[in-house]
Amino acid sequence: MLRILKGFGMRLLAFDPYPSAAALELGVEYVDLPTLFSESDVISLHCPLTPENYHLLNEAAFDQMKNGVMIVNTSRGALIDSQAAIEALKNQKIGSLGMDVYENERDLFFEDKSNDVIQDDVFRRLSACHNVLFTGHQAFLTAEALTSISQTTLQNLSNLEKGETCPNELV
């Protein structure tokens, strides 16, 4: 993602408690969240969901952002407070919102709902917006992502087979 955005000549800002040397080599500038929110035209989320970042993008965060900001979430649905996002869309704080994930997605994205009436009013309000796009967990379906998943899985199995430490092992 960073390489693509850099190709468009974008200034690359990031917030991460664990800065990446590879990102720094691409010219990423690590900043605090208020700076990231106030200076970004595009905010793309690439992080796990933890108790500390639940609703990372909430009313207070949206208030700090530029008007018309583009937000993309391909990580975890609960990183965005969906109700606050609706208000930010109505107030034109968010100019466009791309969501591959949604915080209450369990009953929406994993089976065909074509003939069902969607009961989730927040989802219905979001999906009624012309500037909101849901892709329903399709972001992983790229050659790069599938290759990465395969390589990580094989490395994990190899580490376990050899009795080595596996960085992705769940305890």
C-alpha positions as CSV (number, residue, x, y, z in Angstrom):
1,M,0.0,0.0,0.0
2,L,2.8,2.4,0.9
3,R,4.6,1.9,-2.4
4,I,1.4,2.5,-4.3
5,L,0.6,5.7,-2.4
6,K,4.2,6.9,-2.7
7,G,3.9,6.4,-6.5
8,F,1.1,9.1,-6.4
9,G,3.6,11.4,-4.7
10,M,1.7,11.4,-1.4
11,R,3.3,12.4,1.8
12,L,3.2,9.2,3.9
13,L,2.2,9.7,7.6
14,A,1.8,6.8,10.0
15,F,1.1,6.1,13.6
16,D,2.5,2.8,15.0
17,P,3.8,2.0,18.4
18,Y,6.3,-0.3,16.6
19,P,7.8,1.7,13.7
20,S,8.9,-0.3,10.7
21,A,12.4,0.0,9.2
22,A,10.9,-0.9,5.8
23,A,8.3,1.8,6.1
24,L,11.0,4.4,7.0
25,E,13.0,3.4,3.9
26,L,9.9,4.3,1.8
27,G,9.8,7.7,3.4
28,V,7.1,7.2,6.0
29,E,7.0,9.9,8.7
30,Y,5.8,8.6,12.0
31,V,3.6,11.0,13.9
32,D,1.2,11.0,16.8
33,L,-2.5,10.4,16.2
34,P,-3.6,14.0,16.5
35,T,-1.1,15.0,13.8
36,L,-2.1,12.0,11.6
37,F,-5.8,13.0,12.0
38,S,-5.3,16.7,11.3
39,E,-2.9,16.5,8.4
40,S,-4.2,13.4,6.4
41,D,-6.3,13.6,3.3
42,V,-6.5,9.8,3.3
43,I,-6.5,7.5,6.4
44,S,-6.1,3.8,5.8
45,L,-6.3,1.4,8.7
46,H,-3.9,-1.5,8.8
47,C,-3.8,-2.8,12.4
48,P,-5.2,-5.5,14.6
49,L,-8.1,-4.8,17.0
50,T,-7.0,-4.4,20.6
51,P,-8.8,-3.1,23.7
52,E,-6.7,0.1,23.3
53,N,-7.8,0.9,19.8
54,Y,-11.4,-0.2,19.9
55,H,-13.3,2.6,18.1
56,L,-10.0,4.3,17.3
57,L,-11.9,6.4,14.8
58,N,-14.7,7.9,16.9
59,E,-16.4,11.3,17.2
60,A,-13.4,12.9,18.9
61,A,-11.0,11.5,16.2
62,F,-13.4,12.6,13.3
63,D,-13.5,16.1,14.9
64,Q,-9.7,16.4,14.5
65,M,-9.8,15.4,10.8
66,K,-9.8,17.6,7.7
67,N,-13.2,18.1,6.0
68,G,-13.7,15.6,3.2
69,V,-11.2,13.0,4.5
70,M,-11.1,9.6,2.8
71,I,-11.1,6.7,5.2
72,V,-10.4,3.1,4.2
73,N,-10.7,0.2,6.7
74,T,-9.5,-3.2,5.6
75,S,-8.4,-4.3,9.1
76,R,-11.1,-4.8,11.8
77,G,-14.6,-3.4,11.9
78,A,-14.6,-2.2,15.5
79,L,-11.7,0.2,14.8
80,I,-14.4,2.6,13.5
81,D,-17.4,3.7,15.6
82,S,-20.0,3.2,12.9
83,Q,-22.6,5.5,14.5
84,A,-20.0,8.3,14.8
85,A,-19.0,7.6,11.1
86,I,-22.6,8.3,10.1
87,E,-22.6,11.6,11.8
88,A,-19.2,12.5,10.2
89,L,-20.6,11.5,6.8
90,K,-23.7,13.7,7.4
91,N,-21.5,16.6,8.4
92,Q,-19.2,16.0,5.4
93,K,-16.2,15.5,7.7
94,I,-15.8,12.1,5.9
95,G,-15.8,12.6,2.1
96,S,-15.7,8.9,1.3
97,L,-15.5,5.7,3.4
98,G,-14.4,2.3,2.1
99,M,-15.0,-0.6,4.5
100,D,-14.0,-4.1,3.8
101,V,-15.0,-4.8,7.4
102,Y,-17.8,-3.7,9.7
103,E,-18.1,-3.9,13.4
104,N,-21.3,-5.9,13.4
105,E,-20.5,-8.0,10.4
106,R,-21.1,-11.5,11.7
107,D,-24.7,-11.6,10.4
108,L,-24.0,-9.7,7.2
109,F,-20.8,-10.8,5.3
110,F,-20.5,-14.5,5.5
111,E,-23.6,-15.8,3.7
112,D,-25.8,-14.6,0.8
113,K,-28.2,-12.0,2.1
114,S,-29.5,-11.0,-1.3
115,N,-33.1,-11.8,-0.6
116,D,-33.1,-10.8,3.1
117,V,-34.1,-7.5,4.7
118,I,-31.1,-6.2,6.5
119,Q,-32.0,-5.8,10.2
120,D,-28.9,-3.7,11.2
121,D,-30.0,-0.1,10.9
122,V,-26.5,1.3,11.3
123,F,-25.3,-0.8,8.3
124,R,-28.4,0.2,6.3
125,R,-27.7,3.9,6.9
126,L,-24.1,3.5,6.0
127,S,-24.8,1.5,2.9
128,A,-27.4,4.0,1.8
129,C,-24.7,6.7,1.5
130,H,-23.4,7.3,-2.1
131,N,-19.9,7.8,-0.8
132,V,-19.6,4.6,1.3
133,L,-18.4,1.4,-0.3
134,F,-18.6,-2.0,1.5
135,T,-16.5,-4.9,0.0
136,G,-17.4,-7.5,2.5
137,H,-14.0,-9.1,3.3
138,Q,-12.7,-9.1,-0.3
139,A,-9.5,-7.1,0.5
140,F,-7.6,-10.3,1.3
141,L,-8.4,-11.7,-2.2
142,T,-5.3,-10.5,-4.0
143,A,-2.3,-12.4,-5.2
144,E,0.0,-10.6,-2.8
145,A,-2.3,-11.2,0.2
146,L,-2.8,-14.9,-0.6
147,T,0.9,-15.4,-1.2
148,S,1.7,-13.7,2.2
149,I,-0.9,-15.8,4.0
150,S,0.5,-19.0,2.4
151,Q,4.1,-18.1,3.2
152,T,3.3,-17.2,6.8
153,T,1.3,-20.4,7.2
154,L,4.1,-22.6,5.8
155,Q,6.7,-20.8,7.9
156,N,4.6,-21.3,11.0
157,L,4.2,-25.0,10.3
158,S,7.9,-25.4,9.6
159,N,8.8,-23.6,12.9
160,L,6.4,-25.9,14.9
161,E,7.7,-29.0,13.1
162,K,11.3,-28.1,14.1
163,G,10.3,-27.2,17.6
164,E,11.3,-23.6,17.1
165,T,9.5,-20.6,18.4
166,C,6.6,-19.6,16.2
167,P,5.9,-15.8,16.3
168,N,2.2,-16.4,15.5
169,E,1.5,-19.1,18.0
170,L,-1.5,-18.5,20.1
171,V,-1.1,-19.5,23.7
